[in-house]
Amino acid sequence: VHALLVCNASTELTTLKNIQSYFNPATLPLTPHLLTMSSPTTVNKRVNKRKFIPPAFINTNTKFELSPGTSLQLASELIQVHKLNKDQATALIQIAHMMISHDSAKVQELRTHTLPITIIHGVFGAGKSYLLAVVILFFVQLFEKSEASTDGNARPWKVLISSSTNVAVDRVLLGLRSLGFEKFVRVGSVRKIAKPILPYSLHAGSENESEQLKELHALMREELTPVEKVYVRKSIEQHKLGTNRTLLKQVRVVGVTCAACPFPCLNDLKFPVVVLDECSQITEPASLLPIARFECEKLILVGDPKQLPPTIQGSDAAHENGLEQTLFDRLCLMGHKPVLLRTQYRCHPAISTIANDLFYDGNLMNGVSETERSPLLEWLPTLCFYNVKGLEQIERDNSFHNMAEAAFTLKLIQSLIASGIAGSMIGVITLYKSQMYKLCHLLSAVDFDHSNIKAVQVSTVDAFQGAEKEIIILSCVRTRQVGFIDSEKRMNVALTRGRRHLLIVGNLACLRKNRLWGRVIQHCEGREDGLQHASQCEPQLNHLLKDYLQKQAEEKQKKKSEKEKSQSKSL
């Protein structure tokens, strides 16, 4: 018997097929800028300097008739109205310069400095999605001004918002919606689109209309909140009327994941402006699809190369040969200088200080104060390392779990809920899938405030990127050696999801030996109650739980007595 171990290459094969179908360097206006250095004086020394001759291409620029001053004036107005910080303002001004008409003689002189690509490096919690929502508003207003001054036969300016995940696309559209802009269409699959975005969506995975409608009706039968039911109902109405299919040709803003770009409903559409969010998590072949498919002329890349890279299935060779290198990385290596958004608005300053020290060379600034991120409970530290003397165990899939850490984490969650914290405010991050499954099993099996326990989010680091919670509990699992949990990018994401509290559960003796984790523990020790031993704080947690359960039992008994009294009266 011969066995062959193969990885699932469907994603890579689909990407290759899409590039083959849609990538034609000759008709892509951005080709020279994607393939050649932005400036010979700023080239990174690591780049191979072999002579490269880009292919000949046809110039198909969309007509844009506005004076340079109009673009910059509009940007300045939006900076004031939406209160952008200094770095966000710099990014919008750079985009405004990028949009200045090439017909202007003045611009011809500046053309070497005005590249059609803007790269934005936004740290965690830097308001990237908010900035992108303002950038989209800028484009829409600019397009309207431009087309008012041209004849009606010109190709319309449209902007495409794309990313590798549905969550990232929806986050930008939700930001637009919160700013009062709703003239967009979201193309994608019913199950994967955020509920508030469903009424603006076109479910074009299959061309079978009845199948899509069935999917929406099936969604209505599931466990939804009253607000979510309203969104789904509205989506069904829109679908029956075919409203969004008509709107797709008319609106200026469309949101779609990179994988959904080949959908037939997008045939014949051109998007001269493409915005790629979370670009540090998209492989270069995948990110080229929205750029090439829609003849992109102006490109905005947003991401944080210090957070998780793309997920590559397969051998080490795939990593070693550069498949993990993103378009964001490569353009930066070529000399494109990103605009750095340095101000974080998410974490308590004590939490952000760790990432600033370990990963950002002290460049971060805090947009929130300690008062704005004050503790939710008196007894709960802002930053704490709980030392648990457990034992790591390995599963058949080479993933680790630690039952002692899982049990302590469960007790911590129960104590928080018993103290009045809603389960939806708590996030549990673990660095191993096996530990995630153990925690999920413990939470589902426990007979304790079912609705709040169910609302606690338990995820691996990879699944938590882009998300945030008021309280984050981080289970480190390992007790013998650190393993891959000292990956800087993975640690950066894990340590920067909590807004008010970061509670690390781990083995002090093991983690202290590691360079990075040793520095994290030093930060914890510098705080009051920042280093606690699980065995010492468990009595306090047990006391909290005992009081809570006693009160619950008393309330239950009281309700039972009242019910019996009312029944006896009726008799």
C-alpha positions in Angstrom: 0.0 0.0 0.0 1.4 3.4 -1.0 0.2 6.5 0.7 0.7 10.1 -0.5 0.5 13.0 1.8 -0.8 16.1 0.0 -2.0 19.5 1.2 -5.2 21.1 -0.1 -4.1 23.3 -2.9 -7.5 24.4 -4.1 -7.0 28.1 -3.0 -3.7 28.3 -4.8 -5.0 26.6 -7.9 -8.1 28.9 -8.0 -5.8 32.0 -7.6 -3.6 30.8 -10.4 -6.6 30.2 -12.6 -8.0 33.7 -11.8 -4.7 35.4 -12.5 -4.5 33.5 -15.8 -8.0 34.7 -16.7 -7.9 38.3 -15.6 -4.3 39.5 -15.3 -3.1 41.2 -18.5 -0.1 43.4 -17.8 -0.8 45.3 -21.1 -4.2 46.6 -20.0 -3.4 47.2 -16.3 -2.4 50.9 -15.8 -0.6 50.1 -12.5 1.8 47.5 -14.1 4.9 49.7 -14.2 4.4 50.9 -10.6 3.9 47.4 -9.3 7.0 46.1 -11.0 9.6 48.8 -11.0 11.3 50.8 -8.2 9.6 54.0 -7.0 12.9 55.8 -6.7 16.4 54.6 -7.2 17.6 56.5 -4.1 15.2 54.7 -1.7 15.6 51.1 -2.8 16.0 48.6 0.0 19.4 46.9 -0.2 17.8 43.4 0.1 16.1 43.8 -3.3 17.6 41.9 -6.2 19.0 44.6 -8.6 19.0 42.5 -11.7 17.8 44.5 -14.7 14.1 44.2 -15.2 12.2 45.5 -18.3 8.4 45.8 -17.6 6.1 44.8 -20.4 4.6 47.4 -22.7 1.2 48.6 -21.7 -1.7 50.5 -23.1 -2.7 53.7 -21.2 -6.4 53.5 -20.4 -6.6 56.2 -17.7 -10.2 57.2 -16.7 -10.9 60.9 -17.4 -10.6 63.1 -14.4 -11.2 66.9 -14.8 -10.5 68.8 -11.6 -7.9 71.3 -10.6 -5.3 70.1 -8.1 -6.6 72.6 -5.5 -10.1 71.0 -5.5 -8.8 67.6 -4.4 -6.6 69.1 -1.6 -9.4 71.4 -0.4 -11.9 68.6 -0.1 -9.4 66.5 1.8 -8.8 69.4 4.2 -12.5 69.9 4.8 -13.0 66.1 5.6 -10.0 66.2 8.0 -11.7 69.0 9.9 -15.3 67.5 9.8 -14.2 64.0 10.9 -11.5 65.1 13.3 -8.7 63.0 11.8 -5.4 62.9 13.8 -2.1 64.1 12.3 -1.2 60.7 10.8 -4.6 60.0 9.4 -4.6 63.5 7.9 -1.2 62.8 6.3 -2.6 59.7 4.7 -5.7 61.5 3.3 -3.6 64.3 1.9 -1.3 61.8 0.2 -4.4 60.2 -1.4 -5.6 63.6 -2.5 -2.2 64.2 -4.2 -2.5 60.8 -5.8 -5.9 61.8 -7.3 -4.7 65.1 -8.8 -5.3 65.4 -12.6 -2.4 64.4 -14.8 -3.4 67.1 -17.3 -2.1 69.9 -15.0 1.2 71.3 -16.1 2.1 71.8 -12.4 1.4 68.2 -11.7 3.6 67.0 -14.6 6.6 68.5 -12.7 5.6 66.7 -9.5 4.7 63.5 -11.2 7.8 61.6 -9.9 6.6 62.3 -6.4 2.9 61.6 -7.0 2.7 57.8 -7.3 -0.7 56.1 -8.0 -0.1 53.9 -4.9 -0.6 54.9 -1.2 0.5 52.5 1.5 -0.9 52.9 5.0 0.7 51.0 8.0 -1.9 51.2 10.7 -0.9 49.7 14.1 -3.5 47.9 16.2 -6.5 50.0 17.2 -5.3 52.9 15.0 -8.7 53.7 13.5 -7.8 52.1 10.1 -11.4 51.2 9.3 -12.6 54.7 10.3 -10.0 56.4 8.2 -10.9 54.1 5.2 -14.6 55.1 5.6 -13.6 58.8 5.4 -11.3 58.0 2.4 -14.3 56.4 0.6 -16.4 59.5 1.4 -13.6 61.6 -0.1 -13.6 59.6 -3.3 -17.4 59.7 -3.7 -17.5 63.5 -3.3 -14.5 63.9 -5.5 -16.0 61.7 -8.3 -19.3 63.7 -8.1 -17.4 67.0 -8.5 -15.3 65.6 -11.4 -18.2 64.2 -13.3 -20.2 67.4 -13.0 -17.5 69.1 -15.0 -17.2 66.4 -17.8 -19.5 65.1 -20.5 -21.8 62.2 -19.6 -19.9 59.7 -21.9 -16.8 59.4 -19.7 -16.2 56.1 -17.9 -17.5 56.5 -14.3 -15.2 56.5 -11.4 -15.9 53.7 -8.9 -14.1 52.4 -5.8 -13.8 48.8 -4.8 -13.2 47.8 -1.1 -11.6 44.4 -0.9 -9.8 42.1 1.5 -9.1 38.4 2.1 -11.8 38.2 4.8 -15.5 39.1 4.9 -15.1 40.6 8.4 -12.6 43.2 7.1 -14.8 44.2 4.1 -17.8 44.5 6.3 -15.9 46.5 8.9 -15.2 49.3 6.4 -18.8 49.2 5.1 -20.2 49.4 8.7 -17.9 52.4 9.2 -19.4 54.1 6.1 -22.9 53.3 7.4 -22.1 54.9 10.8 -21.0 58.1 8.9 -24.4 58.1 7.2 -23.4 56.8 3.8 -25.4 53.9 2.5 -25.0 54.0 -1.3 -22.9 50.9 -1.6 -23.4 47.2 -2.6 -21.8 44.3 -0.9 -21.2 41.2 -3.1 -20.8 37.9 -1.3 -22.3 34.9 0.3 -25.4 35.1 2.6 -23.8 33.2 5.5 -20.6 35.2 5.5 -21.9 38.8 5.4 -22.4 40.7 8.7 -26.2 41.0 9.4 -26.4 44.8 9.3 -24.8 44.7 5.8 -27.2 42.1 4.4 -29.8 44.7 3.1 -27.1 46.2 0.9 -25.9 42.8 -0.4 -26.1 40.9 -3.6 -25.7 37.2 -3.0 -24.0 36.2 -6.2 -22.1 33.0 -5.4 -24.6 31.2 -7.6 -26.7 32.6 -10.4 -29.7 30.6 -9.2 -32.0 33.2 -7.7 -34.3 30.7 -5.9 -31.3 29.1 -4.2 -30.2 32.4 -2.8 -33.7 33.2 -1.6 -33.9 29.8 0.1 -30.7 30.6 1.9 -32.1 33.8 3.3 -35.3 32.1 4.4 -33.3 29.4 6.1 -31.4 32.2 7.9 -34.7 33.6 9.2 -35.4 30.3 10.9 -32.2 30.4 12.9 -31.5 31.9 16.3 -31.4 35.6 15.6 -31.8 38.7 17.7 -34.9 40.9 16.8 -32.5 43.4 15.1 -30.9 40.7 13.0 -34.3 39.5 11.9 -35.1 43.0 10.6 -31.9 43.0 8.6 -32.6 39.5 7.1 -36.2 40.4 6.3 -35.1 43.6 4.6 -32.6 41.6 2.6 -35.3 39.2 1.4 -37.4 42.1 0.3 -34.5 43.7 -1.6 -33.7 40.3 -3.2 -37.2 39.7 -4.5 -37.3 43.2 -6.0 -33.8 42.7 -7.6 -32.9 46.2 -6.2 -29.3 45.5 -5.4 -28.6 43.8 -8.8 -29.7 47.0 -10.5 -27.9 49.2 -8.0 -24.6 47.3 -8.6 -24.2 49.1 -12.0 -25.1 52.5 -10.5 -23.4 52.8 -7.1 -19.8 54.2 -6.8 -18.8 51.9 -3.9 -18.7 48.1 -3.9 -17.4 45.7 -1.3 -16.2 42.2 -2.1 -13.5 39.7 -0.9 -10.6 38.9 -3.1 -11.9 35.4 -3.6 -15.4 36.6 -4.8 -13.9 39.0 -7.4 -14.5 36.5 -10.3 -18.3 36.4 -9.6 -20.2 36.8 -12.9 -22.3 39.7 -11.6 -19.1 41.8 -11.6 -18.4 41.2 -15.3 -18.0 44.4 -17.3 -17.5 46.6 -14.2 -14.3 48.7 -13.9 -13.0 50.1 -10.6 -10.3 52.7 -11.2 -9.7 52.9 -7.5 -9.1 49.8 -5.3 -8.7 49.8 -1.6 -7.2 46.6 -0.1 -7.7 46.3 3.7 -5.7 43.9 5.9 -3.3 43.7 3.0 -0.5 42.2 5.3 -2.7 39.1 5.6 -3.3 38.6 1.8 -0.9 36.6 -0.4 0.4 38.6 -3.4 -1.4 36.4 -6.0 -4.7 36.9 -4.1 -4.3 40.7 -3.8 -3.5 41.0 -7.5 -7.0 39.7 -8.5 -9.1 42.8 -7.6 -6.3 45.0 -9.0 -6.1 43.2 -12.3 -9.7 42.1 -12.8 -11.1 45.7 -12.7 -8.2 47.7 -14.4 -7.2 49.5 -11.2 -5.5 52.9 -11.8 -5.1 54.1 -8.1 -4.3 51.7 -5.3 -4.5 52.0 -1.5 -3.0 49.3 0.6 -3.7 49.2 4.4 -2.3 46.7 6.9 0.2 46.1 9.7 3.2 43.9 8.7 3.9 43.5 12.4 0.8 41.4 12.8 -0.1 38.0 11.4 1.1 37.2 7.8 -1.1 35.3 5.3 -1.9 31.7 6.3 0.0 29.4 3.9 -0.9 25.7 3.9 1.9 23.4 3.0 5.6 22.8 3.3 8.4 25.1 4.6 9.5 25.5 1.0 6.3 27.7 0.4 7.5 30.0 3.2 11.2 30.0 2.2 10.5 30.8 -1.4 8.5 33.9 -0.7 4.8 32.9 -0.9 4.3 34.5 2.5 5.7 37.8 1.2 2.7 40.1 0.5 2.3 42.9 -2.0 2.5 45.3 1.0 5.9 43.9 2.0 7.3 43.9 -1.6 6.3 47.4 -2.4 7.8 48.6 0.9 11.0 46.7 0.0 11.0 48.4 -3.5 11.1 51.8 -1.9 7.4 52.9 -1.4 7.2 54.6 1.9 4.1 53.8 4.0 2.3 56.4 6.1 2.4 55.2 9.7 -0.7 55.6 11.8 1.0 55.6 15.3 -1.9 56.4 17.6 -3.8 53.5 19.1 -7.3 54.0 20.5 -8.0 50.5 21.8 -5.9 49.4 24.7 -5.3 50.8 28.2 -1.8 52.5 28.1 -0.4 49.8 30.4 -1.3 47.1 27.8 -0.2 49.1 24.7 3.2 49.8 26.4 4.1 46.1 26.1 3.6 46.0 22.3 5.2 49.4 22.0 8.3 48.2 23.8 8.5 44.7 22.1 7.4 45.3 18.5 7.1 49.0 17.6 10.4 50.5 18.8 8.7 53.0 21.0 6.9 54.7 18.1 3.3 54.2 19.4 1.2 56.9 20.9 -1.9 56.5 23.1 -5.2 58.0 21.9 -6.9 56.9 25.1 -6.1 57.6 28.8 -6.0 55.3 31.8 -9.2 57.0 33.0 -11.0 56.2 29.8 -10.0 52.5 30.2 -10.6 52.3 34.0 -11.1 48.8 35.5 -14.5 47.2 35.2 -14.2 45.6 38.6 -12.2 46.8 41.7 -10.6 43.4 42.2 -9.6 42.9 38.6 -6.1 44.1 37.6 -5.6 45.9 34.3 -2.6 43.7 33.5 -1.8 40.5 35.2 0.1 37.2 34.8 -1.5 34.3 36.6 1.0 31.6 37.3 -0.6 28.2 36.8 1.5 25.1 37.6 -0.1 22.8 35.0 1.3 20.3 32.5 1.2 20.6 28.7 -0.1 17.6 26.8 0.2 16.9 23.1 -2.6 15.7 20.9 -2.4 13.5 17.8 -2.5 16.5 15.5 0.6 18.0 17.3 -1.5 20.6 19.0 -1.1 21.2 22.8 -3.5 21.6 25.7 -3.2 22.2 29.4 -6.1 21.1 31.6 -4.9 23.1 34.7 -4.9 26.3 32.6 -8.3 25.5 31.1 -9.8 24.9 34.5 -8.4 28.1 36.0 -9.6 30.1 32.9 -13.1 28.7 33.4 -13.1 29.7 37.0 -11.9 33.2 36.0 -14.7 33.5 33.4 -17.3 32.4 36.0 -16.0 34.8 38.6 -16.2 37.7 36.1 -19.8 36.8 35.1 -20.7 36.4 38.8 -19.4 39.9 39.4 -21.8 41.3 36.8 -19.6 41.3 33.6 -21.5 40.3 30.4 -20.1 37.3 28.6 -20.0 39.3 25.4 -17.3 41.6 27.0 -14.9 38.6 27.5 -12.6 37.1 24.9 -10.4 34.1 25.5 -7.4 33.7 23.2 -5.3 30.6 23.1 -2.3 29.8 21.0 -3.3 26.2 20.3 -6.5 24.7 18.7 -6.5 21.8 21.1 -6.7 24.2 24.1 -9.5 26.1 22.3 -11.5 22.9 22.0 -10.9 21.9 25.7 -12.1 25.4 26.8 -15.2 25.3 24.5 -16.1 21.9 25.9 -15.7 23.0 29.6 -17.8 26.1 28.9 -20.6 24.2 27.2 -20.7 21.5 29.9 -20.8 23.9 32.9 -24.2 24.5 34.5 -23.7 28.3 35.0 -25.5 31.3 33.5 -25.9 29.7 30.1 -26.6 32.9 28.1 -23.6 34.7 29.4 -21.3 31.7 29.1 -22.4 31.2 25.5 -21.6 34.8 24.7 -17.9 34.4 25.7 -15.7 34.3 22.5 -13.0 31.6 22.5 -10.6 31.7 19.6 -7.1 31.0 18.4 -4.9 34.1 17.8 -5.3 33.8 14.1 -9.1 33.9 14.3 -9.0 36.9 16.7 -7.0 39.3 14.5 -8.9 42.5 13.9 -11.2 41.8 16.9 -11.2 43.3 20.4 -12.9 42.8 23.8 -13.0 44.7 27.1 -11.4 41.7 28.8 -8.9 39.3 27.2 -7.8 36.1 28.9 -4.7 34.6 27.2 -4.0 31.0 27.8 -0.3 30.2 26.9 -0.5 26.4 27.4 3.2 25.5 27.2 5.1 24.3 30.3 8.3 22.5 29.0 9.4 24.8 26.2 7.9 27.9 24.5 7.5 26.5 21.0 6.0 28.7 18.3 4.2 31.0 20.8 7.2 33.4 20.8 6.5 34.3 17.2 6.6 38.2 17.4 3.6 38.7 15.0 1.5 36.1 16.8 2.4 37.6 20.2 1.6 41.1 19.0 -1.9 40.1 18.0 -2.6 38.1 21.2 -1.4 41.0 23.5 -3.3 43.8 21.8 -6.9 42.6 21.7 -7.9 43.8 25.2 -9.4 47.3 25.7 -9.3 47.4 29.6 -7.9 44.2 30.9 -5.2 41.7 29.7 -5.1 38.6 31.9 -2.3 36.1 30.9 -2.6 32.5 32.2 0.7 30.6 31.9 3.6 28.8 33.4 5.9 31.4 35.0 9.0 29.1 35.2 8.8 28.1 31.5 7.9 31.5 29.9 10.3 33.5 32.0 13.3 31.8 30.3 12.1 33.1 26.9 13.4 36.6 25.8 10.1 38.0 24.6 7.9 36.4 27.3 10.4 37.4 30.0 9.9 41.1 29.0 6.1 40.6 29.0 6.3 39.2 32.6 8.6 42.2 33.6 5.8 44.6 32.5 3.3 42.6 34.5 5.5 42.6 37.6 5.8 46.4 37.4 2.0 46.7 38.0 0.2 46.4 41.3 -1.2 42.8 41.5 0.4 42.2 38.1 1.8 38.8 39.0 -0.4 36.4 40.9 -0.2 32.7 41.7 -3.4 30.8 40.8 -3.2 28.8 44.0 -3.2 32.0 46.1 -6.0 33.8 44.3 -8.3 30.8 43.8 -9.8 31.2 47.3 -11.0 34.7 46.5 -12.6 33.5 43.2 -14.2 30.5 45.0 -15.7 32.9 47.6 -17.1 35.1 44.7 -18.7 32.1 43.1 -20.1 30.7 46.3 -21.8 34.1 47.1 -23.2 34.3 43.5 -24.6 30.7 43.5 -26.1 31.3 47.0 -27.9 34.4 45.8 -29.1 32.6 42.6 -30.5 29.8 44.8 -32.2 32.2 47.1 -33.8 34.0 44.1 -34.9 30.7 42.6 -36.5 29.7 45.9 -38.2 33.1 46.2 -39.7 32.8 42.7 -40.8 29.3 43.5 -42.6 30.4 46.7 -44.3 33.3 44.9 -45.5 31.0 42.2 -46.9 28.6 44.8 -48.7 31.4 46.7 -50.3 32.7 43.5 -51.4 29.1 42.6 -53.0 28.6 46.1 -54.8 31.9 45.8 -56.3 31.0 42.5 -57.6 27.8 44.0 
